[in-house]
Amino acid sequence: MTRTGAAPGAAAARTALADAAPAVYWLDDPARPEALPPLSGHAAADLVVVGGGYTGLWTALLARQRHPGRSVLLLEADVCGSQASGRNGGFAAASLTHGFSNGMERWPDELARLDRLGVENLTEIGRTVADLGIDCGWEQTGELTVATAAHQLTELTELAGEMRSAGHDVEMLDAEATRARLDSPTYLGALSDPHGTALVEPARLAWGLRRACRDAGVTVHEGTRVTGLSKAGGGVRLTTDGADGPGTVTAGRVALATNAFPPLLRRLRLMTVPVYDYVLMTEPLSAEQRAAIGWAGREGVGDAANQFHYYRLTRDGRILWGGYDAIYHYGSRIDRTLEQRDATHRLLAAHFFTTFPQLEGLRFTHRWGGVIDTCTRFSAFFGRALDGRAAYALGYTGLGVAASRFGAQVMLDHLDGADTERTRLRMVRQRPLPFPPEPARSAGVALTRWSLDRADRHDGRRNAWLRMLDRLGMGFDS
Ligand SMILES: Cc1cc2nc3c(=O)[nH]c(=O)nc-3n(C[C@H](O)[C@H](O)[C@H](O)COP(=O)(O)OP(=O)(O)OC[C@H]3O[C@@H](n4cnc5c(N)ncnc54)[C@H](O)[C@@H]3O)c2cc1C
């Protein structure tokens, strides 16, 4: 795609954004449940789960299924699903490794197993959604990865060959076949993966899981931040802070599912960086606008650049359009005010009209951002602390919608002290390299982003800095 910061689409972009609410479309939903009361005073549970996004919610739900006799308490600083889990693109991918290529580079010998576990994981999510009657628009649409530059077409063709050799049912589409699915003048071809991705309405999934947890006997307190944890007796003592003041909790075991937020364990402080990813939502397309682009298969779509866009249709025929910029703030800052970023939203809107010039005149109704937990290997890592009484799963980077259920299973295996197919994986046993502390961290991120942008503009050629990171197995992505 032509990168058009201030180019032809800029005026159209400004107009299209004029009335966009600075709000998360998925959370702006009458189905949003009431917040649950914070914890006050003291509580005790066999398992305490910290964080009420998908990772925490799956952990709590699966824990009750594994050990019905054990009590589970979930503590969420805000409301369940209000962070990444309620504001993402809703691409539920089978891949546990942030895509096939990343998995192939890091764990070629166990990729077949990881891919099988990923497919089973995605199937189980779909089954749970159906069994529990969670109304979250679960659609097995598959995904198109589109090439908008010649070198991307070459790379995707190679990738399709590798994926087919590994047993994936994928195919390459030429420009004409791609445009017959979804019409953009920027498309040169696409890799079609009809089975690897389902689409979901993210917040509805989180709310459905919260309901399922409560139905299964999990106690959930929202508006309750955990401020510390330490060993006490044979278990763990947690301190909390909420609207009703400080509290304490005695736990047998603790599962940490805090994603991009400051980790409660010192050893994890350099392992992830919070990166802001931004999204736009259009108004529903008219029948004519829809006819102008096609998209009968409703596939999730991403482009193949380093700095990529992802986009999809909603139930009522809007287009969600996100990605491209991945913004890190000095000192790993996380702040509500960072969820809006005019420059990025304008750039995204301009790219939208470069991709779909037929839709000029379409307006955006919502604009937002959210924070992801980037780690240097782009896929979740796992571990135990406090003599095995605590476990964590973090670092999904931008692909945790489905992988978070796998992360929950690994945490429960670890807390049970169980030796399973999952815990034996190298991917589970190995940790990524940490990020350096500031100021090297933000300098490194800035240099990497600049280099990735340059590679996108120069036929994908990676400079010496990116090649060095490749050799170290480190990177920066969203
Ligand atoms: C804009 C955006 C688009 C994305 N698009 C996709 C996509 O299309 N597909 C995909 O696979 N992934 C996507 N992701 C990533 C995906 O959303 C996440 O990987 C996934 O939701 C992670 O779930 P989680 O439960 O680990 O984290 P979260 O949903 O962030 O949940 C962590 C929770 O922990 C709580 N918490 C933190 N600290 C404490 C504490 N001390 N005490 C109590 N509670 C605490 C937080 O309030 C939060 O609710 C996207 C992310 C963003 C931001």
The ligand as a MOL file (V3000), in Angstrom:
LIG
                    3D

  0  0  0     0  0            999 V3000
M  V30 BEGIN CTAB
M  V30 COUNTS 53 58 0 0 0
M  V30 BEGIN ATOM
M  V30 1 C -6.1960 -2.6660 19.9490 0
M  V30 2 C -5.8720 -4.1210 20.1100 0
M  V30 3 C -6.1490 -5.0050 19.0830 0
M  V30 4 C -5.8570 -6.3710 19.2330 0
M  V30 5 N -6.2710 -7.2290 18.2610 0
M  V30 6 C -6.0980 -8.5730 18.4440 0
M  V30 7 C -6.6490 -9.4970 17.5310 0
M  V30 8 O -7.3660 -9.1420 16.6030 0
M  V30 9 N -6.3710 -10.8210 17.7320 0
M  V30 10 C -5.6270 -11.2620 18.7950 0
M  V30 11 O -5.4090 -12.4630 18.9360 0
M  V30 12 N -5.1490 -10.3820 19.7190 0
M  V30 13 C -5.3970 -9.0700 19.5860 0
M  V30 14 N -4.9670 -8.2010 20.5420 0
M  V30 15 C -4.3140 -8.7590 21.7440 0
M  V30 16 C -5.3420 -9.4140 22.6830 0
M  V30 17 O -6.4190 -8.5400 22.8890 0
M  V30 18 C -4.6570 -9.7480 24.0100 0
M  V30 19 O -3.5210 -10.5670 23.7660 0
M  V30 20 C -5.5700 -10.4940 24.9840 0
M  V30 21 O -6.7880 -9.8160 25.1480 0
M  V30 22 C -4.8300 -10.6420 26.3100 0
M  V30 23 O -5.7350 -11.0230 27.3220 0
M  V30 24 P -5.2710 -10.8700 28.8300 0
M  V30 25 O -6.3700 -11.3710 29.6720 0
M  V30 26 O -3.9490 -11.5150 29.0070 0
M  V30 27 O -5.0470 -9.2970 29.0170 0
M  V30 28 P -6.0750 -8.0870 29.3280 0
M  V30 29 O -7.3210 -8.1970 28.5640 0
M  V30 30 O -5.2800 -6.8260 29.1960 0
M  V30 31 O -6.4350 -8.3220 30.8340 0
M  V30 32 C -5.5420 -8.0580 31.8980 0
M  V30 33 C -6.4070 -7.5520 33.0280 0
M  V30 34 O -5.6360 -7.5050 34.2230 0
M  V30 35 C -6.0840 -6.3970 34.9660 0
M  V30 36 N -5.0020 -6.0660 35.9140 0
M  V30 37 C -3.7450 -5.6670 35.6140 0
M  V30 38 N -3.0250 -5.4980 36.7300 0
M  V30 39 C -3.8550 -5.8150 37.7700 0
M  V30 40 C -3.6890 -5.8400 39.1790 0
M  V30 41 N -2.5130 -5.5030 39.7660 0
M  V30 42 N -4.7440 -6.1890 39.9480 0
M  V30 43 C -5.9350 -6.5410 39.3840 0
M  V30 44 N -6.1430 -6.5350 38.0430 0
M  V30 45 C -5.1010 -6.1780 37.2440 0
M  V30 46 C -6.3270 -5.3280 33.9330 0
M  V30 47 O -7.2030 -4.3120 34.4190 0
M  V30 48 C -6.9190 -6.1400 32.7950 0
M  V30 49 O -8.3320 -6.1630 32.7930 0
M  V30 50 C -5.2370 -6.8380 20.4210 0
M  V30 51 C -4.9580 -5.9500 21.4550 0
M  V30 52 C -5.2780 -4.6000 21.3170 0
M  V30 53 C -4.9980 -3.6650 22.4540 0
M  V30 END ATOM
M  V30 BEGIN BOND
M  V30 1 1 1 2
M  V30 2 1 2 3
M  V30 3 2 2 52
M  V30 4 2 3 4
M  V30 5 1 4 5
M  V30 6 1 4 50
M  V30 7 2 5 6
M  V30 8 1 6 7
M  V30 9 1 6 13
M  V30 10 2 7 8
M  V30 11 1 7 9
M  V30 12 1 9 10
M  V30 13 2 10 11
M  V30 14 1 10 12
M  V30 15 2 12 13
M  V30 16 1 13 14
M  V30 17 1 14 15
M  V30 18 1 14 50
M  V30 19 1 15 16
M  V30 20 1 16 17
M  V30 21 1 16 18
M  V30 22 1 18 19
M  V30 23 1 18 20
M  V30 24 1 20 21
M  V30 25 1 20 22
M  V30 26 1 22 23
M  V30 27 1 23 24
M  V30 28 2 24 25
M  V30 29 1 24 26
M  V30 30 1 24 27
M  V30 31 1 27 28
M  V30 32 2 28 29
M  V30 33 1 28 30
M  V30 34 1 28 31
M  V30 35 1 31 32
M  V30 36 1 32 33
M  V30 37 1 33 34
M  V30 38 1 33 48
M  V30 39 1 34 35
M  V30 40 1 35 36
M  V30 41 1 35 46
M  V30 42 1 36 37
M  V30 43 1 36 45
M  V30 44 2 37 38
M  V30 45 1 38 39
M  V30 46 1 39 40
M  V30 47 2 39 45
M  V30 48 1 40 41
M  V30 49 2 40 42
M  V30 50 1 42 43
M  V30 51 2 43 44
M  V30 52 1 44 45
M  V30 53 1 46 47
M  V30 54 1 46 48
M  V30 55 1 48 49
M  V30 56 2 50 51
M  V30 57 1 51 52
M  V30 58 1 52 53
M  V30 END BOND
M  V30 END CTAB
M  END
